[in-house]
Amino acid sequence: MAAKRKPSARTRRSAARPARPRTARVDDGARSRVIRETPPAAMSAVEPPAAPRATESRGKYVYCVIRSEDPLRFGAIGLGTTPAEVHTVHYKDIAAVVSDTPIEVLDATRENVLAHERVNEVVMRDHTVIPMSFGTVFKTRDDITELLKGAYGAFTDVLLKMEDKVEFGLKVLWDRDEVIRQIEREDEDVRQLKGEIASQTGPTYFARVQYGRLVEAALQSRSDRHVSEIFGLLRDVSVASRANKPIGDKMIMNAAFLVARDREPAFDATVKAIGAKYGHLTFRYTGPWPPYNFVNIRLKLERAT
């Protein structure tokens, strides 16, 4: 079982995390194409502590782990057709944020995934969170207590490292066809081959193969250079970064950044400045989120001694 993210860690019951719908805001600026996407507003504020209802015949869905000694309730914001009440299960000074749920494999529907993320986003307002992957279900409260007890050292260590830090996602896209036209204008070898292909009346197979190789090499070189420069410019305003695999031909960068809460304004300003510098690129960045990409605890539920 794993505590991890926006999707890929393995848990007792897990599913892939679909893309999150968010409200987008486009920043106006000279040649800047920076699109900031923020989490949707949560439905409910935290409620005063109260004893959870005894429904041990059902399972317990775990959203995240936090540091807390006091029982907490976060309101009816959990999974379910009627949103479930979200509360905590404790061991020493750490707690799992949970709600009651039928013991079954949960489908990664839009409603379920948004509910999972909504709870994490509400909790992270006042707590450092270790997010669990979507679909983490235990049979009883005692099972959760055993988990917290058995992995207490790992949880407390990660909570300390993630304290007052949040995650931002950054995707950088370009118009591939436009970049190819730029390469054809600026690269003499590519320009010459294109002219030869256009002027020949006979077979042009070998010229086309060479043209394709040169263009692909030039695209990769430009992409690598842009990505390296962007990571470098964001290094001073982030604690850590992670490169994920780009999706599709238009995306050249798919990254996550761990940012200290007090550095959020600096990170935001730097992304906008980079967007203005690279006018031919489109930047889509999201957050703040729990540190999905920066938490990777391998968990094994077993009887603690």
Residue, then its C-alpha position, 0 to 999 in steps of 0.5 A: m500500500a502506498a501513500k502518494r498521489k495526483p494518481s500512481a501509488r499502489t494502495r489496497r484499493s486504488a485507481a488512476r486519477p483522472a484530470r481535475p477540472r479547475t477554474a482557469r485564469v489567463d494572465d494578461g501580459a506582453r506575449s505571455r501565455v500563462i494559464r493559472e488553474t486553481p483548485p475548486a472551492a471546497m463545499s464546507a468549512v471545518e466543524p467543531p469536534a464531535a464523536p463519529r457515528a459507530t458504523e463499524s460494519r462498513g469500511k473506512y476510506v482514508y484520504c490522508v494522514i496528518r499530525s494531530e492529537d485532538p479528534l477532528r471533524f471536517g464536515a459532510i465533504g467525503l465520498g458518497t451520493t450523500p457526502a460522508e462525514v469526515h473525521t479522524v482516527h488517531y495513534k499518538d500525535i498522528a491521525a488518519v482523515v477518514s469517512d465511512t464507506p461500503i467495502e467495495v472497489l471504488d470507481a474512479t469517477r469524476e465525482n469520486v476523485l473530486a471528493h477525494e481531492r476536496v477532502n485533502e484540499v480542505v484538510m491542507r488549509d490548516h494541516t500538513v498532509i500525507p495524501m493517500s492514493f484514491g481508493t484506499v479502504f480499510k475494514t475497521r478503525d483498528d486496521i487504521t490504528e495498526l497502520l498508523k502504529g506500524a508506520y509511525g516513524a515513516f509518517t512522522d518523518v515525512l510530515l516533518k519534511m513536508e511541513d508548510k510545503v505545497e505542490f504546484g504542477l507545471k505543463v509547458l506546451w508549444d505549437r509543434d508546426e510553428v516550431i518546425r517552420q521556425i527551424e526551417r527558417e533558421d537551420e540552413d541544412v533543413r532549409q536546403l533539404k526542404g528546397e531540394i524536396a520541393s524542386q525535385t520531380g523524381p523520387t525524394y525518399f532519401a531527402r525526406v528521411q534526412y529532412g525528418r531526422l534533422v527536424e526531429a533532432a532540432l525539435q528535441s534540442r530546442s525542447d531540452r534547452h527550454v526545459s533545462e532553462i525553465f527548471g533552472l529559473l524555478r530552482d530558487v523559488s522551489v524546494a524540490s522538483r520532479a519531471n514527469k513524462p510529457i503527454g502528446d506532441k505539444m507538451i514538452m514539460n510536465a513537472a511538479f514543484l514543491v514550494a514553501r507556503d511563504r514562497e508561493p507569491a515568488f513562485d507565481a511571479t517567477v512563472k509569469a515572468i518565464g511565460a513573458k520571456y518565452g512568448h511562443l510557449t504556453f504554460r499551464y500551472t496548477g495548485p496549490w495541492p498536497p505533495y502528491n509527487f513528493v510522498n512515496i511511503r511503502l506501507k505494509l499492514e501488519r500486527a505491530t509488536 
